[in-house]
Amino acid sequence: MNKILALVVAVGVTGGLIRAQSFPPGYVDPLPLLAAASREIGEQNLRCITFSGTGYGGAVGQTAEYNVNIDWPRIDALSNYTRTINWAAGTSKETFDRKPGLNPASWKYGLGWRGGTPIQKQVRQTHIVNGSFAWHIDGTGEPVAASPEDAERYQMHVVSITMLGTYRVEATINPENQIQRIKTTVSDPALGDFNIEHESTEQLSFGNVKWPIAWHSHQGWDDNYQFDNASTGHNAYGGKFPNVQPNVCDDPVPVPESVRRAQPSTMVTVDKLADGVYRLGGATHNSYAIEFRDFVAVFEAPLNEARSLAVIETIVKLAPEKPIRWLISSHPHFDHIGGLRTYLHIGSTIVTHRKAIDFVNRDVLSYRPRTINPDIVALWPPTELSEGYNFEAINENFVITDNARILRVYFVQPLAHVNSMVMAYLPAEKIAFEADLFDTHEPPPAAPTAAMRSFFNQARRMQLDIATIAPVHGPVVPWSTFEKVMAGQ
């Protein structure tokens, strides 16, 4: 929505910059159309705006099933929503109420979901942008800086064609000279170039300004069965905000010093769980390295390329001269697969469930150009990319062994969270590696979740003798801790 709001100002500014000129064949002079849109909006009378209503948010990248043309999961409603935008000051403030306990505290809507971050505890949520800084507040708590990627996406600038020197912006202006749709492409670590488009309808007059009261956002390609993508999640955000107040502005919120000083970190911490078994932490997501006689297997490649490169460098020091031959990917949610291409590039075979392979191989491990933020695969694509022998699609049980150590990979069923979840198990060490089945970064829930029950039933079904749970989110815990939660203690 930032892009739509930015363009409202852009049409006026651009109109003043474009000079009369001759255009090549097929190119239409945009000045008359932009000038008409500016008049229709009443842009000359608009310096800031406040609007409010009720909306919904979808968890982008968290669908339970891929290859199905559905919305992203609508896990919450946004009530008492109010947003104030001040273009002159370069600020935006959003507040809304949302049921706590289901979402990461930092999550607004759309891209930015990060499992493993602190869970939202308060109903009231606040998200603020001031220039190049962005942060959120859970209830009346301390401000927490947004990730660099989110902070950049949340920024508002006066733009015409290109935002921040990177993002191509395209607008659709309808026959009534109203800006109806605006589209741009951002970078997502899992999918690369990622489509975001916003539509605004029911544009009404409020004094001498016209403003839409209905908003609708697609993130990912909508209805794209005619295209190459297997991922077809789309609606990420929307709602109706009929209370519009042009030129009603709060004083801009100053940037907190903690936000101004915040810096991204790729620090990797190492905890030894057993001989040749390591937890690689230091972020919202863990990876695990299991050392064999002549190679290493890794469980999970989360977040992004920078994180995965840092983890790989750490493994090289822990197990020198041993290649990472296997990367086990628990499930294809975006925050868990941002490093798959990094491991592919160093020659690792990706092990994941058969139901996830079509999406992973077509949308992630592909030659598709990444123009916004090229990774090492896009810059130097290996010949083996997408040739079919760079992954193992498993059904129920897969074994990695050097005839001394055995690592088993199991399909976990049934699971509402996603239909292609796998876990791993070291029988000799009695360690189970899992993601999103039992998170330990927050206090356990009062009652077992559906994912916890699936994990518990899987362990009983396979008669696994588990002593230690190694989660992707949170510290390692004894199996007895999990049993107490399952018993309601």
URPE-V502929 format. One record per run of one state. SS is the DSSP state (H for helix, E for strand, - for the rest). FROM is the first residue (numbers start at 1). LEN is the number of residues. If there is no record, write none. Layout:
{{SS FROM LEN} {SS FROM LEN}}
//
This chain:
{{- 1 1} {H 2 16} {- 18 13} {H 31 11} {- 42 1} {H 43 3} {- 46 2} {E 48 12} {- 60 13} {E 73 14} {- 87 4} {E 91 7} {- 98 6} {E 104 1} {- 105 14} {E 119 1} {- 120 4} {E 124 7} {- 131 2} {E 133 6} {- 139 5} {E 144 2} {- 146 2} {H 148 7} {- 155 7} {E 162 2} {- 164 3} {E 167 7} {- 174 5} {E 179 10} {- 189 3} {E 192 15} {- 207 2} {E 209 11} {- 220 15} {E 235 12} {- 247 10} {H 257 5} {- 262 7} {E 269 6} {- 275 2} {E 277 5} {- 282 5} {E 287 5} {- 292 3} {E 295 5} {- 300 5} {H 305 14} {- 319 4} {E 323 6} {- 329 5} {H 334 3} {- 337 3} {H 340 6} {- 346 3} {E 349 5} {H 354 11} {- 365 11} {H 376 4} {- 380 11} {E 391 4} {- 395 2} {E 397 5} {- 402 4} {E 406 6} {- 412 10} {E 422 5} {- 427 4} {E 431 4} {- 435 15} {H 450 12} {- 462 6} {E 468 4} {- 472 5} {E 477 2} {H 479 8} {- 487 3}}
//
